[in-house]
Amino acid sequence: MLEKSYPYYLANKAVKSHRKLDVIDKYSGKVATRVALPDPPVLDKAIGAAHDATLAMKRFRPYERQAVLEHCVQRFTQRHDELAYALCVEAGKPINDAAGEVGRLIETFKIAAEESVRINGDTLNLELSQRSAGYHGYTRRVPLGPVGFITPFNFPLNLVAHKVAPAIAAGCPFVLKPSERTPLGALIIGEVLAETNLPKGAFSILPLDGKHAEPLVTDPRLKLLSFTGGLVGWDLKARAGHKKVTLELGGNAACIVDADQHDRLDAVADRLVFGAFYQSGQSCISVQRILVHDDVYDALRRRLVARVKALKAGDPKKKSTFLGPMIDEAAAERLEEWIAEAKKAGARVLCGGQRKRNMLDATLLDNVPRDAKLQRMEAFGPVALLQRFMTFDEAIATVNDSDFGLQAGVFTNDLRHAMRAWDELEQGGVIVNDVPSFRVDNMPYGGAKHSGIGREGVRYAIEDMTETRLMVMREV
């Protein structure tokens, strides 16, 4: 179902190149296809084209932007199976999960199509004193201008969608650098965008490696940098000059299971296993730390161990597979080393812990020391940690004892505890009675502390890509 090769996109046009980037099937390790690799000067041309398209995109009417987004929804729906297969191959994502991500791609573009025609302003009452009698104020949101995007490997469709769709809705030309490890999804999105009547230069999609992407960070012609990835994002922000910067930099998400969950432990265990091991844990909001009240700890641990041992691992192209490969062998080796470090410091492996190439068993541990890498850093793999707590105060303090703060989950029937978690957890979002891995594409999504700044979610991204313009009118 894959083409033999794919072009990159410069100023809306497909471009072939004699330089090729191999796209590796993450399960077999074989070359699945190749994509055209831009020469380094192409990025400057792309930024120049986006800059030149600023006025044309600003004049591109909301209903025209909506029509582009609706075309994408239609074409992505028609190409659903192709997109899912490409995602399964390039990211190693189990085919059922890949199909789910295609659904979210479509949903995100649908939301953007709706939002594109309701980017509104305000009427201001300026007659606050005799001095301003007869004055009236009005605001509207206008496009920020050309923007730059850098996306990671783990959601090659949906994380691209959360940048591209709001940019089109807002009227901003953009340059996108998808991960060079998973470029296919972004390039297929580019193929669909090239079918539309977007103004010339409205988009470029370039699968460059990171060392050649510096102008996306430093070029003053770009008015915003939106980066999703690792903690290197803070360094990018420091080099970005005067441009606006939004960052989503991951986490080590915690989930609290309160003492009153005796009757729901089977359902809680099901959701925790999904949240921890979906996509081999390669999600910024994957459940990493599970905090369980002492009253239900042993019963929940038994349920979790049984469910984790039963997970089907293997070829992601098979519908029966739940756990696929990690993105590469180096990532699996790193996590294997962290598990060994924790064991040496006294942790107990309840199940899993074995690795073959880039396949790491779903792994559950307890008694992991607070200073272990598995506690302090982002695992980004199929590993979860169990720990007891005695009081809800203790659980809140443990969750907050982290440099990260993207999302947290709380299973509780106590409204007071739910409200306290919302008030006191240092997180971008608190998910009550579900795992922190839950996300709907219209909700604000982003973190506190080292997890980043700014919010994704279509409407919130549009706000970042537009600015308020004021008009004051005096009665004469």
C-alpha positions as a Python dict, from the first residue, in 0.01 Angstrom:
ca = {
    (1, 'M'): (0, 0, 0),
    (2, 'L'): (302, 230, 20),
    (3, 'E'): (445, 414, -279),
    (4, 'K'): (805, 341, -376),
    (5, 'S'): (896, 700, -290),
    (6, 'Y'): (736, 1023, -170),
    (7, 'P'): (820, 1386, -255),
    (8, 'Y'): (858, 1669, -8),
    (9, 'Y'): (652, 1987, -44),
    (10, 'L'): (795, 2331, -111),
    (11, 'A'): (556, 2624, -149),
    (12, 'N'): (259, 2389, -209),
    (13, 'K'): (441, 2190, -479),
    (14, 'A'): (562, 1830, -471),
    (15, 'V'): (938, 1813, -522),
    (16, 'K'): (1147, 1505, -599),
    (17, 'S'): (1512, 1483, -507),
    (18, 'H'): (1810, 1266, -587),
    (19, 'R'): (1876, 1259, -212),
    (20, 'K'): (1658, 1001, -35),
    (21, 'L'): (1569, 929, 326),
    (22, 'D'): (1494, 566, 411),
    (23, 'V'): (1173, 501, 603),
    (24, 'I'): (1223, 193, 819),
    (25, 'D'): (949, -57, 904),
    (26, 'K'): (987, -37, 1281),
    (27, 'Y'): (891, -402, 1336),
    (28, 'S'): (1088, -577, 1059),
    (29, 'G'): (1378, -330, 1052),
    (30, 'K'): (1366, -327, 672),
    (31, 'V'): (1340, -27, 441),
    (32, 'A'): (969, 19, 365),
    (33, 'T'): (992, 317, 130),
    (34, 'R'): (1194, 632, 71),
    (35, 'V'): (1115, 1001, 81),
    (36, 'A'): (1281, 1291, -97),
    (37, 'L'): (1532, 1464, 128),
    (38, 'P'): (1561, 1843, 83),
    (39, 'D'): (1899, 2007, 50),
    (40, 'P'): (1966, 2247, 342),
    (41, 'P'): (1904, 2567, 133),
    (42, 'V'): (1547, 2452, 65),
    (43, 'L'): (1440, 2551, 416),
    (44, 'D'): (1534, 2914, 349),
    (45, 'K'): (1326, 2904, 30),
    (46, 'A'): (1033, 2760, 222),
    (47, 'I'): (1050, 3032, 489),
    (48, 'G'): (1076, 3295, 215),
    (49, 'A'): (771, 3151, 39),
    (50, 'A'): (572, 3151, 363),
    (51, 'H'): (674, 3511, 428),
    (52, 'D'): (569, 3612, 76),
    (53, 'A'): (233, 3436, 123),
    (54, 'T'): (145, 3633, 438),
    (55, 'L'): (-86, 3885, 272),
    (56, 'A'): (-250, 3629, 44),
    (57, 'M'): (-328, 3404, 340),
    (58, 'K'): (-460, 3699, 539),
    (59, 'R'): (-694, 3777, 247),
    (60, 'F'): (-797, 3414, 211),
    (61, 'R'): (-1151, 3433, 345),
    (62, 'P'): (-1276, 3226, 639),
    (63, 'Y'): (-1517, 3031, 419),
    (64, 'E'): (-1227, 2953, 182),
    (65, 'R'): (-1016, 2825, 472),
    (66, 'Q'): (-1311, 2618, 584),
    (67, 'A'): (-1346, 2468, 235),
    (68, 'V'): (-979, 2363, 240),
    (69, 'L'): (-1020, 2196, 577),
    (70, 'E'): (-1340, 2023, 470),
    (71, 'H'): (-1163, 1892, 159),
    (72, 'C'): (-897, 1744, 388),
    (73, 'V'): (-1162, 1575, 601),
    (74, 'Q'): (-1315, 1418, 290),
    (75, 'R'): (-984, 1301, 144),
    (76, 'F'): (-846, 1168, 473),
    (77, 'T'): (-1167, 970, 516),
    (78, 'Q'): (-1127, 826, 165),
    (79, 'R'): (-762, 739, 232),
    (80, 'H'): (-822, 608, 585),
    (81, 'D'): (-676, 260, 533),
    (82, 'E'): (-372, 392, 347),
    (83, 'L'): (-296, 641, 626),
    (84, 'A'): (-340, 375, 895),
    (85, 'Y'): (-110, 130, 718),
    (86, 'A'): (159, 395, 665),
    (87, 'L'): (140, 483, 1034),
    (88, 'C'): (162, 117, 1135),
    (89, 'V'): (476, 74, 925),
    (90, 'E'): (665, 394, 997),
    (91, 'A'): (587, 419, 1369),
    (92, 'G'): (535, 53, 1457),
    (93, 'K'): (192, 144, 1593),
    (94, 'P'): (-51, -151, 1617),
    (95, 'I'): (-296, -132, 1329),
    (96, 'N'): (-602, -86, 1552),
    (97, 'D'): (-437, 210, 1724),
    (98, 'A'): (-319, 346, 1389),
    (99, 'A'): (-679, 343, 1266),
    (100, 'G'): (-777, 531, 1580),
    (101, 'E'): (-517, 798, 1511),
    (102, 'V'): (-648, 845, 1158),
    (103, 'G'): (-988, 902, 1316),
    (104, 'R'): (-840, 1171, 1538),
    (105, 'L'): (-668, 1332, 1238),
    (106, 'I'): (-1007, 1360, 1069),
    (107, 'E'): (-1171, 1485, 1388),
    (108, 'T'): (-907, 1755, 1437),
    (109, 'F'): (-955, 1888, 1085),
    (110, 'K'): (-1333, 1883, 1135),
    (111, 'I'): (-1298, 2092, 1450),
    (112, 'A'): (-1067, 2335, 1269),
    (113, 'A'): (-1316, 2369, 983),
    (114, 'E'): (-1583, 2467, 1233),
    (115, 'E'): (-1357, 2710, 1418),
    (116, 'S'): (-1229, 2877, 1101),
    (117, 'V'): (-1556, 3070, 1053),
    (118, 'R'): (-1600, 3179, 1413),
    (119, 'I'): (-1278, 3360, 1495),
    (120, 'N'): (-1453, 3657, 1648),
    (121, 'G'): (-1370, 3982, 1826),
    (122, 'D'): (-1538, 4205, 2086),
    (123, 'T'): (-1719, 4535, 2115),
    (124, 'L'): (-1572, 4747, 2394),
    (125, 'N'): (-1746, 5013, 2597),
    (126, 'L'): (-1489, 5295, 2612),
    (127, 'E'): (-1721, 5553, 2763),
    (128, 'L'): (-1583, 5510, 3112),
    (129, 'S'): (-1565, 5882, 3186),
    (130, 'Q'): (-1642, 6219, 3027),
    (131, 'R'): (-1296, 6211, 2867),
    (132, 'S'): (-1393, 5917, 2642),
    (133, 'A'): (-1752, 6016, 2567),
    (134, 'G'): (-1841, 5933, 2207),
    (135, 'Y'): (-1562, 5676, 2164),
    (136, 'H'): (-1631, 5312, 2075),
    (137, 'G'): (-1388, 5020, 2064),
    (138, 'Y'): (-1381, 4705, 1852),
    (139, 'T'): (-1136, 4415, 1836),
    (140, 'R'): (-1079, 4131, 1594),
    (141, 'R'): (-832, 3847, 1567),
    (142, 'V'): (-589, 3865, 1274),
    (143, 'P'): (-332, 3606, 1156),
    (144, 'L'): (4, 3626, 1327),
    (145, 'G'): (192, 3561, 1002),
    (146, 'P'): (420, 3277, 889),
    (147, 'V'): (479, 3008, 1150),
    (148, 'G'): (718, 2715, 1196),
    (149, 'F'): (639, 2368, 1329),
    (150, 'I'): (852, 2078, 1452),
    (151, 'T'): (678, 1749, 1536),
    (152, 'P'): (799, 1419, 1689),
    (153, 'F'): (771, 1054, 1583),
    (154, 'N'): (507, 918, 1817),
    (155, 'F'): (187, 1067, 1665),
    (156, 'P'): (291, 1140, 1304),
    (157, 'L'): (-66, 1227, 1203),
    (158, 'N'): (-240, 1378, 1501),
    (159, 'L'): (43, 1597, 1629),
    (160, 'V'): (91, 1731, 1277),
    (161, 'A'): (-285, 1790, 1256),
    (162, 'H'): (-280, 1992, 1579),
    (163, 'K'): (-41, 2238, 1419),
    (164, 'V'): (-142, 2238, 1053),
    (165, 'A'): (-522, 2253, 1087),
    (166, 'P'): (-525, 2554, 1325),
    (167, 'A'): (-272, 2735, 1103),
    (168, 'I'): (-501, 2701, 802),
    (169, 'A'): (-803, 2804, 1009),
    (170, 'A'): (-617, 3111, 1140),
    (171, 'G'): (-480, 3211, 798),
    (172, 'C'): (-111, 3153, 874),
    (173, 'P'): (133, 3016, 612),
    (174, 'F'): (353, 2749, 767),
    (175, 'V'): (670, 2544, 732),
    (176, 'L'): (660, 2200, 895),
    (177, 'K'): (951, 1972, 982),
    (178, 'P'): (808, 1630, 1071),
    (179, 'S'): (1026, 1374, 1241),
    (180, 'E'): (1266, 1221, 991),
    (181, 'R'): (1187, 883, 1153),
    (182, 'T'): (815, 907, 1068),
    (183, 'P'): (768, 1148, 775),
    (184, 'L'): (504, 961, 572),
    (185, 'G'): (191, 1084, 746),
    (186, 'A'): (291, 1449, 713),
    (187, 'L'): (379, 1406, 344),
    (188, 'I'): (44, 1241, 269),
    (189, 'I'): (-123, 1537, 443),
    (190, 'G'): (86, 1760, 216),
    (191, 'E'): (-34, 1567, -89),
    (192, 'V'): (-395, 1638, 10),
    (193, 'L'): (-324, 2007, 83),
    (194, 'A'): (-165, 2037, -263),
    (195, 'E'): (-505, 1947, -412),
    (196, 'T'): (-660, 2265, -268),
    (197, 'N'): (-654, 2630, -372),
    (198, 'L'): (-441, 2749, -82),
    (199, 'P'): (-238, 3055, -188),
    (200, 'K'): (107, 2986, -330),
    (201, 'G'): (361, 2946, -51),
    (202, 'A'): (97, 2867, 212),
    (203, 'F'): (272, 2549, 317),
    (204, 'S'): (598, 2357, 295),
    (205, 'I'): (664, 2014, 450),
    (206, 'L'): (1030, 1921, 474),
    (207, 'P'): (1159, 1599, 639),
    (208, 'L'): (1492, 1750, 740),
    (209, 'D'): (1708, 1621, 1020),
    (210, 'G'): (1730, 1832, 1332),
    (211, 'K'): (2071, 1984, 1264),
    (212, 'H'): (1943, 2146, 945),
    (213, 'A'): (1622, 2284, 1102),
    (214, 'E'): (1784, 2574, 1290),
    (215, 'P'): (1623, 2850, 1077),
    (216, 'L'): (1281, 2736, 1199),
    (217, 'V'): (1401, 2847, 1542),
    (218, 'T'): (1606, 3157, 1461),
    (219, 'D'): (1468, 3312, 1140),
    (220, 'P'): (1285, 3635, 1232),
    (221, 'R'): (1050, 3602, 935),
    (222, 'L'): (866, 3331, 1128),
    (223, 'K'): (641, 3477, 1396),
    (224, 'L'): (581, 3161, 1598),
    (225, 'L'): (761, 2834, 1668),
    (226, 'S'): (546, 2543, 1786),
    (227, 'F'): (759, 2250, 1901),
    (228, 'T'): (652, 1911, 2033),
    (229, 'G'): (932, 1690, 2155),
    (230, 'G'): (1188, 1658, 2433),
    (231, 'L'): (1342, 1898, 2681),
    (232, 'V'): (1564, 2041, 2408),
    (233, 'G'): (1260, 2262, 2348),
    (234, 'W'): (1374, 2497, 2625),
    (235, 'D'): (1701, 2550, 2441),
    (236, 'L'): (1508, 2622, 2121),
    (237, 'K'): (1301, 2881, 2308),
    (238, 'A'): (1618, 3053, 2430),
    (239, 'R'): (1739, 3086, 2069),
    (240, 'A'): (1406, 3187, 1916),
    (241, 'G'): (1450, 3562, 1951),
    (242, 'H'): (1133, 3771, 1952),
    (243, 'K'): (900, 3510, 1804),
    (244, 'K'): (623, 3353, 2008),
    (245, 'V'): (705, 2998, 2123),
    (246, 'T'): (477, 2715, 2234),
    (247, 'L'): (626, 2393, 2370),
    (248, 'E'): (485, 2050, 2456),
    (249, 'L'): (771, 1858, 2613),
    (250, 'G'): (629, 1546, 2771),
    (251, 'G'): (594, 1420, 3126),
    (252, 'N'): (597, 1127, 3365),
    (253, 'A'): (223, 1116, 3422),
    (254, 'A'): (85, 996, 3753),
    (255, 'C'): (-252, 842, 3834),
    (256, 'I'): (-400, 829, 4185),
    (257, 'V'): (-631, 543, 4286),
    (258, 'D'): (-824, 647, 4598),
    (259, 'A'): (-931, 425, 4888),
    (260, 'D'): (-1297, 423, 4779),
    (261, 'Q'): (-1235, 228, 4456),
    (262, 'H'): (-1289, -124, 4599),
    (263, 'D'): (-1590, -193, 4380),
    (264, 'R'): (-1434, -56, 4060),
    (265, 'L'): (-1092, -218, 4063),
    (266, 'D'): (-1149, -428, 3750),
    (267, 'A'): (-1248, -120, 3548),
    (268, 'V'): (-966, 85, 3700),
    (269, 'A'): (-713, -186, 3615),
    (270, 'D'): (-835, -203, 3256),
    (271, 'R'): (-791, 171, 3208),
    (272, 'L'): (-451, 181, 3380),
    (273, 'V'): (-315, -97, 3157),
    (274, 'F'): (-444, 82, 2850),
    (275, 'G'): (-302, 417, 2964),
    (276, 'A'): (39, 273, 3049),
    (277, 'F'): (99, 40, 2754),
    (278, 'Y'): (-103, 181, 2464),
    (279, 'Q'): (143, 254, 2181),
    (280, 'S'): (417, 86, 2386),
    (281, 'G'): (400, 376, 2630),
    (282, 'Q'): (536, 617, 2369),
    (283, 'S'): (296, 896, 2458),
    (284, 'C'): (362, 1214, 2653),
    (285, 'I'): (65, 1131, 2878),
    (286, 'S'): (130, 760, 2914),
    (287, 'V'): (63, 639, 3269),
    (288, 'Q'): (407, 607, 3430),
    (289, 'R'): (346, 644, 3805),
    (290, 'I'): (48, 467, 3967),
    (291, 'L'): (-22, 580, 4323),
    (292, 'V'): (-259, 342, 4506),
    (293, 'H'): (-413, 377, 4850),
    (294, 'D'): (-295, 110, 5091),
    (295, 'D'): (-650, -23, 5136),
    (296, 'V'): (-673, -135, 4771),
    (297, 'Y'): (-305, -171, 4679),
    (298, 'D'): (-267, -550, 4695),
    (299, 'A'): (-595, -620, 4516),
    (300, 'L'): (-518, -375, 4235),
    (301, 'R'): (-161, -501, 4199),
    (302, 'R'): (-286, -858, 4140),
    (303, 'R'): (-526, -737, 3873),
    (304, 'L'): (-264, -525, 3699),
    (305, 'V'): (-2, -800, 3690),
    (306, 'A'): (-250, -1048, 3541),
    (307, 'R'): (-361, -803, 3273),
    (308, 'V'): (-10, -694, 3180),
    (309, 'K'): (107, -1054, 3143),
    (310, 'A'): (-185, -1119, 2908),
    (311, 'L'): (-103, -837, 2664),
    (312, 'K'): (-38, -961, 2310),
    (313, 'A'): (294, -833, 2174),
    (314, 'G'): (429, -872, 1822),
    (315, 'D'): (372, -765, 1464),
    (316, 'P'): (176, -436, 1469),
    (317, 'K'): (10, -524, 1136),
    (318, 'K'): (-189, -802, 1309),
    (319, 'K'): (-520, -691, 1457),
    (320, 'S'): (-460, -910, 1763),
    (321, 'T'): (-145, -717, 1860),
    (322, 'F'): (-169, -467, 2144),
    (323, 'L'): (200, -404, 2212),
    (324, 'G'): (424, -318, 1917),
    (325, 'P'): (789, -216, 1893),
    (326, 'M'): (950, 93, 2034),
    (327, 'I'): (1071, 346, 1779),
    (328, 'D'): (1424, 199, 1766),
    (329, 'E'): (1661, -29, 1953),
    (330, 'A'): (1841, 259, 2126),
    (331, 'A'): (1516, 369, 2293),
    (332, 'A'): (1449, 16, 2417),
    (333, 'E'): (1807, -23, 2541),
    (334, 'R'): (1782, 304, 2736),
    (335, 'L'): (1470, 188, 2915),
    (336, 'E'): (1619, -156, 2981),
    (337, 'E'): (1910, 21, 3152),
    (338, 'W'): (1672, 229, 3364),
    (339, 'I'): (1492, -86, 3476),
    (340, 'A'): (1824, -247, 3572),
    (341, 'E'): (1923, 67, 3763),
    (342, 'A'): (1596, 63, 3958),
    (343, 'K'): (1634, -310, 4038),
    (344, 'K'): (1985, -250, 4168),
    (345, 'A'): (1847, 20, 4397),
    (346, 'G'): (1583, -213, 4542),
    (347, 'A'): (1291, -205, 4299),
    (348, 'R'): (1097, -522, 4227),
    (349, 'V'): (996, -621, 3873),
    (350, 'L'): (644, -761, 3901),
    (351, 'C'): (633, -864, 3535),
    (352, 'G'): (815, -796, 3209),
    (353, 'G'): (1155, -634, 3184),
    (354, 'Q'): (1291, -840, 2893),
    (355, 'R'): (1402, -692, 2559),
    (356, 'K'): (1458, -831, 2210),
    (357, 'R'): (1586, -568, 1964),
    (358, 'N'): (1336, -282, 1989),
    (359, 'M'): (1063, -497, 2148),
    (360, 'L'): (1048, -439, 2524),
    (361, 'D'): (804, -641, 2734),
    (362, 'A'): (528, -453, 2911),
    (363, 'T'): (690, -398, 3250),
    (364, 'L'): (542, -328, 3592),
    (365, 'L'): (756, -249, 3898),
    (366, 'D'): (706, -149, 4259),
    (367, 'N'): (932, -21, 4535),
    (368, 'V'): (1112, 207, 4289),
    (369, 'P'): (1324, 465, 4476),
    (370, 'R'): (1214, 827, 4447),
    (371, 'D'): (1548, 930, 4292),
    (372, 'A'): (1552, 659, 4021),
    (373, 'K'): (1536, 770, 3658),
    (374, 'L'): (1211, 575, 3620),
    (375, 'Q'): (1057, 805, 3883),
    (376, 'R'): (1218, 1135, 3790),
    (377, 'M'): (1235, 1129, 3411),
    (378, 'E'): (1006, 1047, 3121),
    (379, 'A'): (1023, 675, 3044),
    (380, 'F'): (846, 704, 2707),
    (381, 'G'): (809, 330, 2683),
    (382, 'P'): (609, 33, 2816),
    (383, 'V'): (696, 72, 3185),
    (384, 'A'): (477, 167, 3481),
    (385, 'L'): (554, 196, 3852),
    (386, 'L'): (328, 109, 4147),
    (387, 'Q'): (356, 279, 4486),
    (388, 'R'): (142, 297, 4798),
    (389, 'F'): (6, 599, 4977),
    (390, 'M'): (-174, 633, 5309),
    (391, 'T'): (-341, 975, 5282),
    (392, 'F'): (-466, 1187, 4992),
    (393, 'D'): (-230, 1464, 5106),
    (394, 'E'): (59, 1225, 5057),
    (395, 'A'): (-63, 1133, 4708),
    (396, 'I'): (-93, 1499, 4602),
    (397, 'A'): (258, 1571, 4730),
    (398, 'T'): (403, 1267, 4549),
    (399, 'V'): (246, 1362, 4216),
    (400, 'N'): (380, 1716, 4253),
    (401, 'D'): (728, 1586, 4340),
    (402, 'S'): (820, 1594, 3972),
    (403, 'D'): (980, 1834, 3727),
    (404, 'F'): (691, 1760, 3488),
    (405, 'G'): (325, 1853, 3490),
    (406, 'L'): (135, 1764, 3175),
    (407, 'Q'): (-171, 1566, 3289),
    (408, 'A'): (-263, 1353, 3591),
    (409, 'G'): (-545, 1110, 3660),
    (410, 'V'): (-747, 1059, 3979),
    (411, 'F'): (-985, 769, 4039),
    (412, 'T'): (-1210, 878, 4326),
    (413, 'N'): (-1576, 897, 4429),
    (414, 'D'): (-1501, 1183, 4669),
    (415, 'L'): (-1590, 1519, 4517),
    (416, 'R'): (-1370, 1695, 4772),
    (417, 'H'): (-1070, 1493, 4659),
    (418, 'A'): (-1148, 1560, 4293),
    (419, 'M'): (-1168, 1935, 4357),
    (420, 'R'): (-850, 1930, 4567),
    (421, 'A'): (-668, 1751, 4288),
    (422, 'W'): (-785, 2016, 4040),
    (423, 'D'): (-680, 2294, 4278),
    (424, 'E'): (-346, 2156, 4397),
    (425, 'L'): (-195, 1928, 4134),
    (426, 'E'): (66, 2120, 3934),
    (427, 'Q'): (-60, 1991, 3602),
    (428, 'G'): (-194, 2127, 3277),
    (429, 'G'): (-495, 1895, 3311),
    (430, 'V'): (-653, 1669, 3572),
    (431, 'I'): (-863, 1374, 3448),
    (432, 'V'): (-1107, 1249, 3712),
    (433, 'N'): (-1210, 881, 3702),
    (434, 'D'): (-991, 805, 3404),
    (435, 'V'): (-623, 789, 3313),
    (436, 'P'): (-414, 1097, 3225),
    (437, 'S'): (-378, 947, 2876),
    (438, 'F'): (-731, 1062, 2789),
    (439, 'R'): (-751, 1344, 2535),
    (440, 'V'): (-1018, 1488, 2307),
    (441, 'D'): (-891, 1712, 2029),
    (442, 'N'): (-1090, 2025, 2116),
    (443, 'M'): (-977, 2046, 2478),
    (444, 'P'): (-685, 2262, 2594),
    (445, 'Y'): (-377, 2043, 2615),
    (446, 'G'): (-40, 2142, 2751),
    (447, 'G'): (168, 2140, 3062),
    (448, 'A'): (325, 2315, 3355),
    (449, 'K'): (684, 2317, 3480),
    (450, 'H'): (922, 2133, 3243),
    (451, 'S'): (629, 1996, 3041),
    (452, 'G'): (607, 2314, 2836),
    (453, 'I'): (420, 2637, 2776),
    (454, 'G'): (112, 2717, 2573),
    (455, 'R'): (-183, 2497, 2486),
    (456, 'E'): (-278, 2276, 2194),
    (457, 'G'): (-640, 2201, 2110),
    (458, 'V'): (-769, 2366, 1794),
    (459, 'R'): (-929, 2680, 1939),
    (460, 'Y'): (-638, 2739, 2176),
    (461, 'A'): (-382, 2694, 1899),
    (462, 'I'): (-575, 2941, 1682),
    (463, 'E'): (-549, 3194, 1964),
    (464, 'D'): (-171, 3147, 1963),
    (465, 'M'): (-159, 3195, 1585),
    (466, 'T'): (-365, 3514, 1586),
    (467, 'E'): (-331, 3848, 1759),
    (468, 'T'): (-581, 4109, 1871),
    (469, 'R'): (-619, 4418, 1656),
    (470, 'L'): (-804, 4718, 1800),
    (471, 'M'): (-1004, 4987, 1624),
    (472, 'V'): (-1134, 5292, 1811),
    (473, 'M'): (-1401, 5507, 1650),
    (474, 'R'): (-1501, 5854, 1764),
    (475, 'E'): (-1844, 5996, 1698),
    (476, 'V'): (-1819, 6311, 1485),
}
